[in-house]
Amino acid sequence: MSSFKNLTAALAVFGSTGLCSAMLCAEPLMTIFDFSKGTYSDTLTTNSVVVTITRADQDPGATDDQNFTVDFRVIGGTAVENQDYRLSFTWPASGIWKVTFPPGVKEQSFTVTTIKHPGPNKTLRFELSNPEGPRAAVTGNNPTATVTIVNPPPPPAKNS
């Protein structure tokens, strides 16, 4: 009986709106898509960068029997495809690659193979958007990523 009195007192203090927001009307738990890092870089001695897209479920007990997808596209940079870099997949004609996360898959990675040229470093920017799945999905804190291609310095100028 004491518990019932405590609940009645809580209702009187918080009112029905407070109870709703605290207990009954919680926001749905989301699935969040991000790049694992906001910036990626190769080095003078490597010719590739592995970029990883992650899926995180706010509900640790979530189980799904359907795929999640997130759109992925190039949004800019100074690098030119097939001149400064190549991707490990065939880019769709639409310009948007739909990345599929089958049930239980939490990461998808792809490789950017870099092509070095003496001169300034080059960049490539990617963006995630439009996540979809069997429950609410959003992009998180790293919905964009920049890849820097580290080029060797130009040769020194020759004296005449």
C-alpha positions as CSV (number, residue, x, y, z in Angstrom):
1,M,0.0,0.0,0.0
2,S,2.9,2.3,0.7
3,S,4.1,2.0,-2.9
4,F,0.7,3.0,-4.2
5,K,0.8,6.1,-1.9
6,N,4.3,7.0,-3.2
7,L,3.1,6.7,-6.9
8,T,0.0,8.9,-6.1
9,A,2.3,11.5,-4.5
10,A,4.6,11.4,-7.5
11,L,1.7,12.0,-9.9
12,A,0.6,14.9,-7.8
13,V,4.1,16.5,-7.9
14,F,5.0,15.8,-11.5
15,G,1.5,15.8,-13.1
16,S,0.7,13.5,-16.0
17,T,2.9,15.4,-18.5
18,G,6.0,14.9,-16.3
19,L,5.2,11.2,-16.0
20,C,4.7,10.8,-19.7
21,S,8.0,12.4,-20.6
22,A,9.9,10.5,-17.9
23,M,8.4,7.1,-18.3
24,L,5.8,6.5,-21.1
25,C,6.7,8.7,-24.0
26,A,10.4,8.1,-24.4
27,E,12.0,8.8,-27.8
28,P,12.5,5.7,-29.9
29,L,16.1,4.2,-29.8
30,M,17.9,5.0,-33.0
31,T,20.3,3.2,-35.2
32,I,23.2,5.6,-36.0
33,F,25.4,5.6,-39.1
34,D,28.8,7.4,-39.2
35,F,32.3,7.3,-40.6
36,S,34.6,5.7,-38.0
37,K,36.8,8.9,-38.3
38,G,36.2,12.3,-39.7
39,T,39.6,12.4,-41.4
40,Y,41.7,9.7,-43.1
41,S,45.1,10.0,-44.7
42,D,47.6,7.9,-46.5
43,T,51.4,8.5,-46.1
44,L,54.2,8.9,-48.5
45,T,54.9,5.2,-48.2
46,T,51.3,3.8,-48.5
47,N,49.1,3.9,-51.5
48,S,45.7,3.2,-49.9
49,V,43.3,4.3,-47.3
50,V,40.6,2.1,-45.8
51,V,37.4,4.1,-45.0
52,T,34.9,2.5,-42.6
53,I,31.2,3.2,-42.2
54,T,29.8,2.1,-38.8
55,R,26.3,1.2,-37.6
56,A,25.6,1.6,-33.9
57,D,22.3,0.6,-32.3
58,Q,21.3,2.6,-29.2
59,D,19.2,-0.4,-28.1
60,P,21.9,-3.1,-27.2
61,G,19.2,-5.8,-27.4
62,A,18.1,-4.9,-30.9
63,T,17.9,-7.7,-33.3
64,D,16.9,-7.4,-36.9
65,D,16.1,-9.7,-39.7
66,Q,16.1,-7.0,-42.4
67,N,18.8,-4.9,-44.0
68,F,19.7,-1.3,-43.1
69,T,21.0,1.0,-45.9
70,V,22.7,4.4,-46.0
71,D,23.5,6.5,-49.0
72,F,27.1,7.4,-49.7
73,R,28.5,9.9,-52.2
74,V,31.4,12.1,-53.0
75,I,30.8,15.8,-52.1
76,G,34.0,17.4,-53.2
77,G,37.7,17.7,-52.8
78,T,40.7,18.4,-55.1
79,A,41.4,14.8,-56.1
80,V,40.2,13.5,-59.4
81,E,39.0,9.9,-59.9
82,N,41.4,7.7,-61.9
83,Q,44.0,10.4,-61.8
84,D,44.6,10.8,-58.0
85,Y,42.6,7.8,-56.7
86,R,40.5,4.7,-57.5
87,L,37.8,3.2,-55.4
88,S,37.4,-0.5,-54.5
89,F,33.9,-0.7,-56.0
90,T,32.2,0.4,-59.2
91,W,30.6,3.8,-58.7
92,P,26.9,3.8,-59.7
93,A,25.7,6.1,-62.5
94,S,23.5,7.9,-60.1
95,G,26.5,9.1,-58.2
96,I,25.0,7.7,-55.0
97,W,26.2,4.3,-53.6
98,K,23.7,2.6,-51.4
99,V,25.7,0.8,-48.7
100,T,23.8,-2.3,-47.3
101,F,24.2,-3.5,-43.7
102,P,22.8,-7.0,-43.5
103,P,21.4,-8.1,-40.1
104,G,24.1,-8.1,-37.5
105,V,26.7,-6.3,-39.6
106,K,28.1,-3.2,-37.8
107,E,30.8,-2.1,-40.2
108,Q,31.3,-1.8,-43.9
109,S,34.7,-0.7,-45.3
110,F,36.1,0.2,-48.7
111,T,39.5,1.1,-50.0
112,V,40.6,4.3,-51.7
113,T,43.8,3.4,-53.7
114,T,45.8,6.6,-54.1
115,I,47.9,7.6,-57.1
116,K,50.9,9.7,-56.1
117,H,52.1,12.7,-58.1
118,P,54.8,15.2,-57.0
119,G,53.1,18.3,-55.8
120,P,50.4,19.4,-53.4
121,N,48.3,17.0,-51.4
122,K,44.9,16.2,-52.7
123,T,41.6,15.7,-50.8
124,L,38.4,13.7,-51.3
125,R,35.2,14.3,-49.3
126,F,32.5,11.8,-48.7
127,E,29.0,12.1,-47.1
128,L,26.4,9.7,-45.6
129,S,22.7,10.5,-45.9
130,N,19.2,8.9,-46.0
131,P,19.7,5.9,-43.6
132,E,16.8,3.4,-43.8
133,G,15.9,0.2,-42.0
134,P,13.4,-1.7,-40.0
135,R,13.4,1.0,-37.3
136,A,14.4,4.6,-36.9
137,A,17.9,5.4,-38.3
138,V,19.9,8.7,-38.5
139,T,23.4,9.9,-39.3
140,G,25.5,10.7,-36.3
141,N,28.5,13.0,-35.4
142,N,30.7,12.0,-38.4
143,P,28.3,12.0,-41.4
144,T,31.2,13.4,-43.6
145,A,34.8,12.3,-44.0
146,T,37.8,13.7,-45.7
147,V,40.6,11.6,-47.2
148,T,43.9,13.3,-47.7
149,I,46.3,11.9,-50.4
150,V,49.8,12.7,-49.3
151,N,51.9,13.4,-52.4
152,P,55.7,13.7,-52.5
153,P,57.2,17.2,-52.8
154,P,57.9,18.4,-56.3
155,P,61.5,18.0,-57.5
156,P,63.8,20.9,-56.8
157,A,64.1,23.5,-59.6
158,K,67.2,23.0,-61.8
159,N,69.7,25.9,-61.9
160,S,70.4,27.3,-65.4
